[in-house]
Structures are given as structure tokens and as C-alpha cells.
């Protein structure tokens, strides 16, 4: 009788271990999930960086002897010489896509740096100086946030023109607010830290304190 009871209890005792094992596998899998978008992104970055060596044709010049609107190679009338076909000026679509990836990468990276630099500078000034400086910067930030970002970006692009560098400047002007509030909150906390107070007591200038103590700790 005792043996029967022990046999029936055994699976119940093993259940928590099985659950822990399954939970551990899910945790390990969740830890590897960030690698998936990274594995997708890295090839596109490499293609953009080495576009000159990968693209089969000049993306701005018509292909000699090619027809306009040639279909991709897997369709009737397509050719392996132009894998994705040609456009209305007989330019290679694949080459244009590859070089387009480079433009997108440049715009995204430099635009983000531009927006981050503006937002970080204003956030540090707002958080550290406080007073009327903080009030002015925060009211401008609130007004900027009230504008629909995409519509405002399209409006600015219409006014200044759709060149690559204009788009980068527009991204910086539109999205700096996302950084300003976050940086300001961090600076408000850092401003009360002991090492900042000691730097102020030691007679450090505001510029020196911001560059030496505040900025490195918010980056």
C-alpha cells in the first residue's frame, strides 16, 4: 500500500522540476531574442557600407542596351543581367536599392545623432540651470510635442526641399524633444549628487561642471 502511494506521489514531485526546466529554456530563449533583429540588421548595414562593390551597375546611369521597365529575371522577358529589372530610364533596380540602403543608413544615423545632440544640450541646460531657462525650454518642448511630427516633417521638407542633408536637419529639428525630457530628468537627479555639490563648493564654473560631471553621467 505504501509503495503504491509513493508511486503516485512521484510524478507530482517531478512536476516542479519539469516546470523549472521549461521556464529556464524560455528565459534562455528570451535572452537570445535581441540577436534576431541584430542578425537581420547587420547584413543590411554591410550591404549599405560596401554598396560600391556589391551593386552590379551605376544606380544613376542607364544600362547600355537595356530596355525600360524590364521585368525581374523570374518573369517572362526578364534577364539574369538585371535581377530585379530596370526602371523607366533603364537603370538597374537592384543597384538603386543597394545604394538606397546606404542613403537610408546615413540619414538614420546622422539624423539620430543630430536630434540627440540638440535634445541632450537643451536637456542639460534645462535641468542644471533651472529657473527661467528651464521654464522657457520646457514650454518650447511642450509646444513642439503638440505638433504632429510626421506632418511637420513633411511640411519642412516641402519648404526646404527633399535633399538628403535637408532631411537629416529636419529629423534633428523634429525629434529632439524625445531626448530633452529624458536628459532633463536625469540631470535633475545628478544635480543633487554629492560629487556635483562638491564641485560647486570647490568653485568650478557651470561650464566645467556640465562638461566634466554632468555630461559624462547622462551619456
C-alpha positions as CSV (number, residue, x, y, z in Angstrom):
1,X,0.0,0.0,0.0
2,X,2.8,2.4,0.9
3,X,4.6,1.6,-2.4
4,X,1.5,2.5,-4.4
5,X,1.2,5.8,-2.6
6,X,4.8,6.7,-3.2
7,X,4.5,5.8,-6.9
8,X,1.5,8.1,-7.2
9,X,3.4,10.9,-5.4
10,X,6.5,10.7,-7.6
11,X,5.1,12.4,-10.8
12,X,3.7,15.3,-8.7
13,X,7.1,15.8,-7.1
14,X,8.8,15.8,-10.5
15,X,6.4,18.4,-11.9
16,X,8.1,21.5,-10.4
17,X,11.4,20.3,-11.8
18,X,9.9,20.0,-15.3
19,X,8.3,23.4,-14.9
20,X,11.6,24.9,-13.9
21,X,13.3,23.3,-16.8
22,X,10.8,24.6,-19.3
23,X,10.9,28.1,-17.6
24,X,14.7,28.0,-17.9
25,X,14.6,27.3,-21.6
26,X,12.1,30.1,-22.2
27,X,14.4,32.5,-20.2
28,X,17.4,31.5,-22.2
29,X,15.4,31.9,-25.4
30,X,14.2,35.4,-24.3
31,X,17.8,36.3,-23.7
32,X,18.7,35.4,-27.3
33,X,15.8,37.3,-28.9
34,X,17.7,40.6,-29.3
35,X,20.1,38.6,-31.6
36,X,17.3,38.1,-34.1
37,X,16.9,41.8,-35.2
38,X,20.7,42.2,-35.0
39,X,21.2,39.2,-37.4
40,X,18.7,40.9,-39.8
41,X,20.2,44.4,-39.4
42,X,23.9,43.6,-39.8
43,X,23.6,42.3,-43.4
44,X,21.8,45.4,-44.5
45,X,24.4,47.6,-42.8
46,X,27.2,45.7,-44.6
47,X,25.3,46.0,-47.9
48,X,25.0,49.8,-47.4
49,X,28.7,50.2,-46.5
50,X,30.0,48.1,-49.3
51,X,27.5,49.2,-51.9
52,X,30.2,50.2,-54.4
53,X,31.5,46.7,-54.5
54,X,28.1,44.9,-54.4
55,X,26.0,46.8,-56.8
56,X,26.3,45.4,-60.4
57,X,25.7,48.8,-62.1
58,X,25.8,52.5,-61.5
59,X,22.5,53.4,-60.0
60,X,22.3,56.7,-61.7
61,X,23.2,55.7,-65.3
62,X,21.1,53.8,-67.8
63,X,22.3,50.3,-68.7
64,X,23.5,50.2,-72.3
65,X,21.3,48.1,-74.5
66,X,18.7,47.5,-71.7
67,X,15.0,48.2,-72.2
68,X,12.9,50.3,-70.0
69,X,10.8,48.5,-67.4
70,X,12.4,45.2,-67.9
71,X,10.8,42.6,-65.5
72,X,12.7,40.7,-62.9
73,X,14.6,37.6,-64.0
74,X,12.0,35.1,-62.8
75,X,9.2,36.7,-65.0
76,X,8.7,36.3,-68.7
77,X,11.1,38.6,-70.6
78,X,13.4,39.0,-67.6
79,X,17.1,38.6,-67.6
80,X,19.7,37.5,-65.1
81,X,21.8,40.6,-66.1
82,X,19.2,42.7,-64.3
83,X,17.9,40.6,-61.4
84,X,15.2,42.9,-60.3
85,X,14.6,44.5,-63.7
86,X,15.0,48.2,-64.8
87,X,13.1,51.4,-64.2
88,X,11.7,54.0,-66.6
89,X,15.2,55.2,-67.5
90,X,16.7,51.7,-68.0
91,X,18.5,51.9,-64.7
92,X,19.1,48.7,-62.6
93,X,16.6,48.4,-59.8
94,X,18.8,46.2,-57.7
95,X,21.7,48.7,-57.8
96,X,19.3,51.5,-56.9
97,X,18.0,49.6,-53.9
98,X,21.5,48.8,-52.7
99,X,22.6,52.4,-52.9
100,X,19.3,53.5,-51.4
101,X,20.2,51.4,-48.3
102,X,23.3,53.5,-47.9
103,X,21.3,56.7,-48.1
104,X,18.8,55.4,-45.5
105,X,21.7,54.4,-43.2
106,X,23.4,57.8,-43.5
107,X,20.1,59.7,-42.9
108,X,19.1,57.5,-40.0
109,X,22.4,57.6,-38.1
110,X,23.3,61.2,-38.7
111,X,19.7,62.3,-38.1
112,X,19.6,60.5,-34.8
113,X,22.9,62.0,-33.8
114,X,21.7,65.5,-34.7
115,X,18.4,65.1,-32.8
116,X,20.2,63.5,-29.8
117,X,22.8,66.3,-29.7
118,X,20.1,69.1,-29.7
119,X,18.0,67.3,-27.2
120,X,20.9,66.5,-24.9
121,X,22.2,70.0,-24.9
122,X,18.8,71.5,-24.1
123,X,18.0,68.9,-21.5
124,X,21.3,69.5,-19.7
125,X,20.8,73.3,-19.7
126,X,17.2,73.0,-18.6
127,X,17.9,70.5,-15.8
128,X,21.1,72.1,-14.4
129,X,20.4,75.8,-14.7
130,X,16.7,75.6,-13.7
131,X,14.7,78.8,-13.2
132,X,13.6,80.7,-16.2
133,X,15.9,78.8,-18.5
134,X,14.1,75.6,-17.5
135,X,10.7,77.2,-17.9
136,X,11.4,78.5,-21.4
137,X,13.0,75.3,-22.7
138,X,10.2,73.1,-21.3
139,X,7.4,75.3,-22.7
140,X,9.1,75.2,-26.1
141,X,9.4,71.4,-25.7
142,X,5.7,71.1,-24.8
143,X,4.7,73.3,-27.8
144,X,6.9,71.2,-30.1
145,X,5.4,67.9,-28.8
146,X,1.9,69.2,-29.6
147,X,2.8,69.3,-33.3
148,X,2.2,66.1,-35.3
149,X,5.8,65.1,-36.0
150,X,5.3,63.4,-39.4
151,X,3.1,66.2,-40.8
152,X,5.6,68.8,-39.6
153,X,8.5,66.9,-41.1
154,X,6.6,66.7,-44.5
155,X,5.9,70.5,-44.3
156,X,9.5,71.3,-43.6
157,X,10.7,69.0,-46.5
158,X,8.2,70.8,-48.8
159,X,9.6,74.2,-47.8
160,X,13.4,73.5,-47.9
161,X,13.4,70.7,-50.5
162,X,13.9,67.0,-50.3
163,X,17.7,66.7,-50.4
164,X,19.5,64.2,-48.1
165,X,21.1,66.8,-45.9
166,X,17.8,68.7,-45.6
167,X,16.1,65.5,-44.4
168,X,18.8,65.0,-41.8
169,X,18.4,68.5,-40.5
170,X,14.6,68.1,-40.4
171,X,14.9,64.9,-38.4
172,X,17.1,66.7,-35.9
173,X,14.6,69.6,-35.6
174,X,11.5,67.4,-35.3
175,X,12.7,64.6,-32.9
176,X,15.0,66.5,-30.4
177,X,12.1,66.7,-27.8
178,X,12.3,62.9,-27.2
179,X,15.7,63.3,-25.7
180,X,15.2,66.6,-23.9
181,X,12.7,65.4,-21.3
182,X,14.7,62.2,-20.6
183,X,18.0,64.1,-20.2
184,X,16.4,66.8,-18.1
185,X,15.0,64.3,-15.6
186,X,18.4,62.6,-15.3
187,X,20.2,66.0,-14.8
188,X,17.7,67.0,-12.1
189,X,18.8,63.8,-10.2
190,X,22.5,64.3,-10.9
191,X,22.4,68.0,-9.8
192,X,21.7,66.9,-6.2
193,X,24.5,64.3,-6.1
194,X,27.4,64.8,-3.7
195,X,30.1,65.0,-6.4
196,X,28.3,67.8,-8.2
197,X,27.8,69.7,-4.9
198,X,31.5,69.3,-4.1
199,X,32.5,70.6,-7.5
200,X,30.3,73.7,-6.9
201,X,31.8,74.3,-3.5
202,X,35.3,74.0,-5.0
203,X,34.4,76.9,-7.3
204,X,34.0,75.0,-10.5
205,X,32.3,77.0,-13.3
206,X,29.0,75.9,-14.6
207,X,30.5,75.0,-18.0
208,X,33.2,72.9,-16.3
209,X,30.7,71.1,-14.1
210,X,28.4,70.4,-17.0
211,X,31.2,69.1,-19.3
212,X,33.2,67.2,-16.6
213,X,30.5,65.9,-14.3
214,X,27.0,66.1,-15.8
215,X,27.5,65.2,-19.5
216,X,29.6,62.0,-18.9
217,X,27.0,60.7,-16.5
218,X,24.0,61.2,-18.8
219,X,25.6,59.6,-21.8
